[in-house]
């Protein structure tokens, strides 16, 4: 869950968040860029955020495999541990 840590900040109020498009920001622009680059190297493509709010956005529509979500969550947890704010 995004709100389990202060490292990742959701872009929308919890009651207004989409279930299939998850948008978050990191503590700094440098960490945003590093995260996107490392995610791409890990095979997690297309995470660059929306042009108006930046950050990262993961689209997990119905056809997206559960294994991909598990991999994304593990990557986010590892990134946070390895890149303190």
N, C-alpha and C positions, 0 to 999 in steps of 0.2 A: 504494500500500500504506500502510495506516494507520501502521505502525511506521517508515516512512521519515523521520518527523519527530517531534520531541518535543512539538510544538504540539498535536497531536491524540492523546488518550490513549484507547485501547480499554478497554472496560469488562470484558472477559473475557480470560482467559489465551489466548494465541494458539492453542493446541491445542483449546480449547473454543469458539472463535468460530463463529457461524453463517455460512454463505455467503450467505444471503439477507436477513439483518437485521444491518446494520452499526451498532453503537452506539459513539459516541465522546463525549468531553467536551473542552471548550476549557479554557484555563488559568484563566478566571474566570467567575463567574456573569454578569457584565456582557457578556463576550464571547459567552457562550451565547445570551443574549437578542438581542444585536445580530446574531449569525449567523443565528438563526432568522428574524428580521425581514427581513434582507437576502436570505436564500434565498427567502422567500415573495415578495418584490418581484421576484426574478429568475425566478419561475415554478416554483420548487422547493418544493412544498407537502408538508405532512405530516411534517416532519422533527423536530418536537418530540419529545424523548426520553420514555422510559418513566417513569411517575410515581414509581417507587421508586428509580431511579438517575439521573434527569435526563439532561442532555446532549442529544444529537441521535441520532435513529435513522432510517436509510434502509432501507426495505423494497424489495428489488430482486428480486422473484419472477420466475418464468419469463416472464410476459407483459410485464414491464417492458422497454421498449426500450433497446437498447445506447446510443443517442444520449442518453438520460436519464442513464445512468451517466457517460458522457463529460462531460456538462454539469455534473453534480454534482462530479466530480473537479476540473474546471477552476474551479468556484466555490470549492471548498475551498482550492485552491492560491492563488487570488487573495485570498481572505479572509485567509489566513495572512500573505501578503505585506503586505497593507494594514492589518493589525491586530496588530502585534507584542505579545507578552505583557509 
